Amino acid sequence: ALLRAHAPDVLAVQEVAGLLELLSDALPTYQMVPARPQTGYGRGVGAGGDKGAASLTDKDARVAARAQRLAAERERMRLSQMDEAVYWNPEVFALVASGTAAIGEGRRMQWVRLRPLIDTAGTYPRTASTLLVCSLHLLHPDSPAEYESGSSPRVKQIRAALRELRQLSADPSEATILMGDLNDALHPRWHLRAAGLVDAFTAL
């Protein structure tokens, strides 16, 4: 209900594997990476042109297509060993490019480059040709790596993410949004602020 009510232009989700069904229901027209497979719903016509049979067949086709799409998304998540995804409204943005970047401890930063299709009340500067959206999920404090080293691996991870971000956002006119589960209220935020990023909640 929250997602339907707010209809976000862009959404980044972590630990997404168990939420695919919910997200697919709430945002049925949205695009995502890992890429959502293109699935046609098809239409059926009952014997003698019976409208009730046609409606039932169409519903069955939608249910089957939805199940196939969810299965494909789960498999993509499993194969890519990722637990985050970026969704966007295809009526607002078109996908230009996407990819992942390793940030250490088996974690990756998911990124997409989007081109605004419309000016949503001045939200996106007309001078910005594209928008870079990144999603990451830093290691949880309750991890063997942190117990053994005695130091936070999230510092190295956020530094690696910022290095990748600098390489990705070479165009100074390109707006950048970084979203994620930092699992740390101090160190990653300090490095993000030091790199010139602004906390969206603070800015609002």
Residue, then its C-alpha position, 0 to 999 in steps of 0.5 A: a500500500l505504501l509503494r502504491a500510494h507514493a509511486p516512487d520514481v526510483l526505488a532501491v531495495q536490499e535483501v530483496a529475494g524474499l520481497l519479489e512477490l510483494l514488489s511485483d504486485a505493488l509495482p507491476t509496470y516498473q522495470m528493475v535490475p537484475a533485469r525483469p524478463q519481458t513476458g506477454y500476457g496473451r489473450g484467450v477466447g472461449a468457445g463460441g466467443d463466450k466472454g466469461a471463458a475469455s476473461l477466465t483464460d486471460k486471468d489464468a494467463r496473467v497468473a502464469a506469466r506472473a509466476q514465471r516472472l517471479a521464478a525468473e527474478r529469483e533465479r537471477m538473484r541466485l545466480s548473481q549472488m546479489d541481494e539488492a535491486v533497483y526499480w524505476n518507473p519506465e514512464v519517467f526514466a529510460l535505462v541507459a546502462s547498468g552494472t555491478a562493482a565489487i566493493g569487498e567481502g563478497r559484496r557488490m554495488q548495483w548501479v543503473r544510469l537512467r535518462p529522464l523522459i519527462d520533467t517531473a515538476g522540476t525534480y530533475p535538472r534540465t541540464a542533467s542528461t542522465l541520473l546515476v542510481c547506486s544501491l549497496h548493502l554493506l556487511h553486517p557487524d555480526s560477521p566473522a570478518e569483523y570478529e577476526s580483524g577487530s575493525s569494521p570492513r564497512v570502511k573499506q567497503i564504502r571507500a571502494a564504493l566511492r572509488e567506483l562512484r568517482q569512475l562512474s560519475a565522470d560527467p559533472s552534470e550527472a546527478t547521483i543517488l546512492m542508496g543502501d543498507l549501510n549497517d553502520a550509523l557512523h563510519p560510512r556516513w562520515h566517508l560519504r559526507a567527506a566525499g561531498l554527498v548529501d544526506a537526503f533526509t537531512a536535506l529535506 
